[in-house]
Each structure stands twice: as C-alpha cells, then as structure tokens.
Amino acid sequence: MDHSHKLPSFSCELRIIQAQNVESIKSTKNLFTRLYLPAGSNKRIQLNTKKVSSNTKYVPFWNESFNLNCSCPQEFLEGLKKESLVVELRQSKIWGSHVVGKGEIPWKAIFESPNMEFKEWVKMDLVSGIDCEDVMFKAPQVQVEIKIQVEKENNNRRKRLNNRWDECGCKQGHDQHP
C-alpha cells in the first residue's frame, strides 16, 4: 500500500537580509552567511549566501532567499522541533573560509511564531581566535526571515482533484457512460 499520499508537505522560505555590528571585525571583506538545516539521520543541508564586501560606510546586505519544499513523515517534523537552524557569519579566504560568528534559532520558536513566520536579528557568538579592533564591541548580528508551511494531505482534497478529471477540456468523452 502506498503511504506517500499521507505525508505532510513542508515548505520553508529562508531569507538572509543583512548583518550589523561588524565594524569591530578587522577585515570585513568577502563576508557571507552559511546556514545548516537538519535533514534527518544525522545529516544536514548547507546553504551559502553570496559573498559581499563591507566597509565602515556600508553594512553587509544580502537580501537573499532560499526555498525548500519536501514531503516528510510527521515524525521528522516532530523531531525538527527539537533541532536548531544554525546561522554562521563567515569570511571567505583564498583557501576556504572561516567562521566569524555563529548563532542558532530553535525550530520550535519558528513553528510557534505567529503564522509560522519568524523575523529577527540573530546574535552571533564570536568564535575564538577572531581579531576584533575594539574590546568594547557589540556582537555581530544577522537579520533573518523564515516562513514555514506544513500541509497535511487531505483525502477530501485528493478526491476533489480526482473528480475534476472530466473538467480537463478534452473531447475524450470522460463524462459519458457506456
């Protein structure tokens, strides 16, 4: 028996808007944001924004969106509520990149937000070894917006779709009986 029609549909729109309080970081060239989303079975999805340069006059601005859509078991969604979305502010180097700061957003907070829409500044905890120009600095922050939607497959909806086969407009006589 095929159970795929009983899987909930999960869609997630992630938008990385901008960063602030990066002035204390000595070099703000080639900053980007990396996201890690849990994918089940101890795996995760990695998403990177484009690289932007910043100086004292401008803040890093991405306004970049990612859309994810999938069908998944209800157990996955329940497990997701116990996980966090990891947000890293990174700096690109000639060979790879390094983490400037790291923050987390609990998925439970996203699921419980009004209309499952979440928009906040995520405070980045600085990673040890990062050089800052000012001892009295404000922690970098990344502004994110997340919208999720979970739809359970409805058998009535499926029936309605199946009952519309005679409305396709072709002249194959779908509505005629022998």
TALIN-V571305 format. One record per residue. N is the residue number from 1. PSI is psi as a letter, one per 20 degrees, with the letter a starting at -180 (NA if undefined). Layout:
n:N psi:PSI
n:N psi:PSI
//
This chain:
n:1 psi:p
n:2 psi:p
n:3 psi:j
n:4 psi:h
n:5 psi:i
n:6 psi:i
n:7 psi:p
n:8 psi:q
n:9 psi:p
n:10 psi:p
n:11 psi:q
n:12 psi:p
n:13 psi:p
n:14 psi:p
n:15 psi:p
n:16 psi:o
n:17 psi:f
n:18 psi:r
n:19 psi:q
n:20 psi:r
n:21 psi:k
n:22 psi:j
n:23 psi:h
n:24 psi:i
n:25 psi:p
n:26 psi:g
n:27 psi:p
n:28 psi:k
n:29 psi:q
n:30 psi:l
n:31 psi:q
n:32 psi:r
n:33 psi:p
n:34 psi:p
n:35 psi:q
n:36 psi:p
n:37 psi:p
n:38 psi:p
n:39 psi:j
n:40 psi:r
n:41 psi:k
n:42 psi:k
n:43 psi:q
n:44 psi:q
n:45 psi:p
n:46 psi:p
n:47 psi:p
n:48 psi:p
n:49 psi:r
n:50 psi:r
n:51 psi:p
n:52 psi:q
n:53 psi:q
n:54 psi:q
n:55 psi:a
n:56 psi:h
n:57 psi:h
n:58 psi:q
n:59 psi:q
n:60 psi:p
n:61 psi:p
n:62 psi:g
n:63 psi:l
n:64 psi:p
n:65 psi:q
n:66 psi:p
n:67 psi:p
n:68 psi:p
n:69 psi:p
n:70 psi:r
n:71 psi:p
n:72 psi:q
n:73 psi:q
n:74 psi:h
n:75 psi:h
n:76 psi:g
n:77 psi:h
n:78 psi:g
n:79 psi:h
n:80 psi:h
n:81 psi:i
n:82 psi:i
n:83 psi:r
n:84 psi:q
n:85 psi:p
n:86 psi:p
n:87 psi:p
n:88 psi:p
n:89 psi:p
n:90 psi:q
n:91 psi:p
n:92 psi:p
n:93 psi:r
n:94 psi:g
n:95 psi:n
n:96 psi:b
n:97 psi:r
n:98 psi:q
n:99 psi:p
n:100 psi:g
n:101 psi:q
n:102 psi:p
n:103 psi:r
n:104 psi:q
n:105 psi:o
n:106 psi:p
n:107 psi:h
n:108 psi:g
n:109 psi:h
n:110 psi:g
n:111 psi:h
n:112 psi:i
n:113 psi:q
n:114 psi:p
n:115 psi:j
n:116 psi:l
n:117 psi:p
n:118 psi:p
n:119 psi:o
n:120 psi:r
n:121 psi:p
n:122 psi:o
n:123 psi:p
n:124 psi:p
n:125 psi:p
n:126 psi:q
n:127 psi:p
n:128 psi:q
n:129 psi:i
n:130 psi:p
n:131 psi:p
n:132 psi:q
n:133 psi:h
n:134 psi:p
n:135 psi:h
n:136 psi:m
n:137 psi:r
n:138 psi:p
n:139 psi:p
n:140 psi:q
n:141 psi:q
n:142 psi:p
n:143 psi:p
n:144 psi:q
n:145 psi:p
n:146 psi:p
n:147 psi:p
n:148 psi:q
n:149 psi:p
n:150 psi:p
n:151 psi:p
n:152 psi:p
n:153 psi:p
n:154 psi:p
n:155 psi:h
n:156 psi:h
n:157 psi:g
n:158 psi:g
n:159 psi:g
n:160 psi:g
n:161 psi:g
n:162 psi:h
n:163 psi:i
n:164 psi:j
n:165 psi:h
n:166 psi:i
n:167 psi:j
n:168 psi:i
n:169 psi:i
n:170 psi:r
n:171 psi:l
n:172 psi:j
n:173 psi:k
n:174 psi:h
n:175 psi:j
n:176 psi:p
n:177 psi:q
n:178 psi:NA
//
